[in-house]
Amino acid sequence: MRLLSLLLISGIVAACQRPVEVRGLYVNDHGPGNFLSCEQPKTIVLVSDSELVARYHATATQPYQPVFVRLRGVPVDSGSIYGGQHYFLVQRVLEVRQRQDGECAGASPALPLSATGLGDAHSFP
């Protein structure tokens, strides 16, 4: 129920924001997936999108394998200004593929991402 309320409020906020394009690494085991931007690799962003999950499972060859993604959508934060969770509301999945050598070099997710303790302040361009 809390997630549903958050998504509803996030959807309303997203309608007022301009979409951005992001690229980075994505991992999904179940539930919301974890995204690490190439530009901000120490910030975990939660992403819930059924098309992205399906394309991830079609691309990843092993559990918890990070894949490269490009997404268009709206970033939304929850919680206080001192902490909270970061979400990205996907409007369009632009690309999902295997990560190439050297791509997003600063983003090296541990498995699973949710257990890494990462979660610095977040903002997208």
C-alpha positions as CSV (number, residue, x, y, z in Angstrom):
1,M,0.0,0.0,0.0
2,R,2.8,2.4,0.9
3,L,4.6,1.7,-2.4
4,L,1.4,2.2,-4.3
5,S,0.8,5.6,-2.6
6,L,4.4,6.6,-3.3
7,L,4.1,5.7,-7.0
8,L,0.8,7.6,-7.3
9,I,2.4,10.7,-5.7
10,S,5.5,10.2,-7.8
11,G,3.4,10.1,-10.9
12,I,1.8,13.4,-10.1
13,V,5.1,15.0,-9.4
14,A,6.6,13.4,-12.6
15,A,3.9,15.0,-14.7
16,C,5.2,18.4,-13.7
17,Q,8.9,17.6,-14.4
18,R,10.8,17.5,-17.6
19,P,12.0,14.0,-18.7
20,V,15.8,13.3,-18.7
21,E,17.8,10.6,-20.4
22,V,20.2,8.5,-18.2
23,R,22.6,5.7,-18.9
24,G,24.1,3.3,-16.5
25,L,24.0,-0.2,-15.0
26,Y,20.8,-2.0,-14.1
27,V,20.3,-5.2,-12.0
28,N,17.1,-6.9,-11.0
29,D,16.4,-9.9,-8.9
30,H,12.8,-9.3,-7.9
31,G,10.7,-6.2,-7.1
32,P,12.2,-2.8,-8.0
33,G,15.5,-3.0,-9.9
34,N,18.6,-1.1,-9.0
35,F,20.2,1.4,-11.3
36,L,23.6,3.0,-11.0
37,S,24.2,6.0,-13.3
38,C,27.5,6.2,-15.2
39,E,27.7,9.8,-14.0
40,Q,26.9,9.1,-10.3
41,P,28.0,5.5,-9.7
42,K,27.7,5.6,-5.9
43,T,23.9,6.4,-5.9
44,I,21.4,3.5,-6.1
45,V,18.2,4.5,-7.8
46,L,15.2,2.2,-7.6
47,V,13.4,1.5,-10.9
48,S,10.0,-0.3,-11.3
49,D,9.2,-0.9,-14.9
50,S,7.8,-4.1,-16.4
51,E,9.3,-3.6,-19.8
52,L,12.7,-3.0,-18.3
53,V,12.5,-6.1,-16.2
54,A,11.5,-8.3,-19.1
55,R,14.3,-6.9,-21.3
56,Y,16.8,-7.3,-18.4
57,H,15.9,-11.0,-18.0
58,A,16.2,-11.5,-21.8
59,T,19.6,-9.9,-21.8
60,A,21.3,-11.0,-18.5
61,T,23.0,-14.4,-18.7
62,Q,23.4,-15.0,-15.0
63,P,21.7,-13.8,-11.8
64,Y,22.5,-10.3,-10.6
65,Q,24.4,-9.5,-13.8
66,P,24.6,-5.8,-14.4
67,V,23.5,-4.8,-17.9
68,F,23.9,-1.4,-19.6
69,V,20.7,0.6,-20.0
70,R,19.6,3.9,-21.4
71,L,16.3,5.2,-20.0
72,R,14.1,8.3,-20.5
73,G,12.0,9.4,-17.6
74,V,11.7,11.5,-14.4
75,P,13.8,11.2,-11.2
76,V,11.8,11.3,-8.0
77,D,13.1,11.3,-4.4
78,S,11.2,10.3,-1.3
79,G,12.0,11.0,2.3
80,S,13.6,14.0,3.8
81,I,16.3,16.3,2.4
82,Y,18.8,14.5,4.5
83,G,18.1,11.0,3.2
84,G,15.5,8.8,1.6
85,Q,15.2,6.7,-1.4
86,H,15.7,7.7,-5.0
87,Y,13.4,6.5,-7.8
88,F,13.3,6.9,-11.5
89,L,9.9,6.8,-13.3
90,V,10.6,5.3,-16.7
91,Q,8.8,6.8,-19.6
92,R,10.7,4.9,-22.3
93,V,13.3,2.1,-22.3
94,L,15.8,3.2,-24.9
95,E,18.5,0.5,-24.7
96,V,19.2,-2.7,-22.8
97,R,22.4,-4.7,-23.6
98,Q,25.5,-6.4,-22.3
99,R,28.0,-4.1,-20.7
100,Q,31.1,-3.5,-22.8
101,D,34.6,-3.4,-21.4
102,G,35.3,0.0,-19.8
103,E,31.7,1.2,-20.0
104,C,30.6,3.0,-16.9
105,A,34.0,2.3,-15.4
106,G,33.2,3.9,-12.1
107,A,30.0,1.9,-11.6
108,S,31.0,-1.5,-10.1
109,P,27.9,-2.9,-8.4
110,A,28.3,-5.5,-5.7
111,L,25.8,-8.3,-5.7
112,P,23.0,-7.6,-4.8
113,L,23.2,-3.8,-5.1
114,S,20.7,-3.4,-2.3
115,A,23.2,-4.8,0.2
116,T,26.1,-2.5,-0.7
117,G,25.3,0.3,1.6
118,L,25.6,2.8,-1.2
119,G,23.2,5.7,-1.2
120,D,24.8,9.1,-1.4
121,A,22.9,12.2,-2.3
122,H,21.4,12.0,-5.8
123,S,20.5,14.3,-8.6
124,F,20.2,13.8,-12.4
125,P,21.0,16.6,-14.9
